[in-house]
């Protein structure tokens, strides 16, 4: 069966949706942690770009995809450290610093790529997939969902791990208090600045990993501006998820379907202008904001620097 809603089309659509969703998922989970702690991390797009570039370089020269993931997490943390220093420690405007970091990393990664590879775009070899027996044999959804790289399963497992942390651990309570009532957390003897710094650095690591997945697993190469707004989609996911990591997962899959439509339609032989397809994720963002934006639950102290003793 071919054409729209045929097996070939649906298999390509689902496989592409999962591949496109993982970077959004990691970015959204990272942004969610920052926002829980009261930090609006607009610079997540820049962190993803840093992770994508350093992750690709690490994997390209070492021949190890996992070493590439390690270097990408380090790159994301390095950018997040600047964000934490300027916004959490010094108390500068989080939106201005975030935009500056994103613009700076867009230019820096493009410049470094030009100096390192000139006009060439070397590719990484195809990644190994982990096949889940029996489930991978299910028509349509089996190859798409159960024949993926191991990092896909780890990212999905992270959703439930973070849900547990938020609901069941002291760290989750501290993050919630840092975003809602930082003064009360301070009175309880917990360092608000340290809690927010941990959240921002974790965000950087997750965003960097998302960028590396996009470059190394999704595309197999790095090109300037490869994230193409994925970080901003992650911010929207975090805001609409109301503190629930599972909602970030569902939202990422929805946007992933929109992003994968171009490839799926090409595989099925359906000709639709790519410009029409590429606008779908952002159209979905606007629709979701209209429908659910008013009911989004955001921390009371989101975006407000904490100064001990201030009123």
C-alpha positions, 0 to 999 in steps of 0.5 A, spaced: 500 500 500 502 506 497 500 513 498 498 517 503 496 513 510 500 507 506 505 503 510 511 506 507 508 513 508 506 511 516 513 508 517 517 513 514 513 518 518 513 515 525 521 513 524 522 521 522 518 523 528 522 519 533 528 522 530 526 529 530 522 529 537 529 527 541 532 533 540 526 537 542 525 532 548 532 533 551 531 541 550 524 541 553 526 537 559 532 541 560 528 548 559 523 545 564 528 544 570 531 551 569 524 554 569 522 550 575 528 553 579 525 560 576 530 561 570 528 563 564 533 560 559 532 563 552 539 561 551 538 554 550 538 554 542 545 557 543 547 551 548 544 546 543 548 549 537 554 548 542 553 541 543 551 540 536 558 542 533 562 539 539 559 533 539 560 532 531 567 534 532 568 529 538 565 524 534 568 525 528 575 525 530 575 520 535 570 515 531 566 514 538 559 517 538 558 516 545 565 520 546 561 525 541 555 525 546 560 527 552 563 533 549 557 535 547 554 535 554 561 539 556 559 544 551 552 545 553 555 546 560 560 551 558 555 555 555 550 554 561 556 556 566 556 563 562 548 563 563 549 561 571 554 566 572 551 572 569 544 571 570 543 567 577 550 569 580 550 577 578 542 577 576 542 580 569 536 580 565 535 573 563 532 574 556 537 579 554 543 574 556 539 568 553 538 572 546 546 574 546 548 567 548 544 564 542 546 569 537 553 569 539 553 561 539 550 561 532 556 566 529 561 562 533 559 555 531 559 557 524 565 561 524 569 555 527 566 550 522 568 554 516 575 554 519 575 547 521 572 544 514 572 550 510 566 549 505 566 541 506 561 537 510 564 531 512 559 525 514 559 520 520 557 513 519 550 510 520 549 509 527 548 502 530 541 501 532 538 497 538 533 492 536 527 490 541 525 483 539 518 481 537 516 489 538 520 491 532 516 486 528 510 489 529 508 492 522 509 500 521 510 502 528 515 496 530 521 499 525 519 506 527 519 505 535 523 499 536 529 499 531 532 506 534 539 508 537 540 506 544 540 514 546 533 514 544 531 509 549 535 513 554 532 519 552 525 516 553 527 513 560 530 520 562 522 522 562 520 518 567 526 519 571 525 526 572 518 525 573 520 521 579 525 526 581 520 532 581 515 528 585 519 524 590 525 527 592 528 533 596 531 535 590 525 536 586 522 540 592 528 544 592 527 546 585 520 547 585 521 552 591 526 556 588 521 557 582 515 559 586 518 561 593 525 562 593 525 566 600 522 560 603 527 556 601 533 560 603 529 561 610 529 553 610 537 553 609 537 551 602 542 556 597 537 558 592 543 560 588 546 554 588 539 550 586 538 555 580 545 554 578 545 546 578 538 547 574 541 551 569 548 547 568 543 541 567 539 544 562 546 546 558 548 538 559 541 536 556 541 541 551 548 539 548 546 532 548 540 534 544 544 538 539 549 532 538 543 527 537 541 532 532 547 532 528 550 525 529 544 521 529 539 525 526 543 528 520 550 525 521 553 531 519 554 538 522 552 545 518 551 552 521 544 553 524 543 546 524 538 547 530 533 551 526 529 554 532 529 547 536 531 550 542 525 555 542 520 549 540 523 546 547 522 553 551 514 552 548 514 545 550 516 546 557 512 552 558 506 548 556 507 542 559 506 545 566 511 541 570 510 534 567 516 531 563 511 526 560 507 532 557 514 534 554 514 527 551 508 528 547 509 535 545 515 533 542 512 527 538 507 532 536 512 537 533 516 531 531 511 529 526 510 536 523 518 536 522 518 529 519 512 530 514 517 532 508 521 526 508 515 521 509 511 525 503 518 524 499 518 517 500 511 516 499 512 520 492 507 525 494 509 532 492 508 538 496 512 544 497 517 543 502 516 551 505 508 549 506 511 543 510 516 546 514 511 552 517 507 546 520 511 546 527 511 553 528 503 553 526 502 548 531 506 552 536 501 558 535 495 553 535 497 550 542 499 557 545 492 559 543 489 553 546 493 552 552 497 558 553 492 561 558 492 555 562 500 554 562 502 554 570 509 558 570 513 559 577 511 565 581 519 567 581 520 565 573 525 570 570 526 574 577 533 574 580 534 572 587 537 577 592 538 575 599 534 579 604 531 583 598 523 585 598 
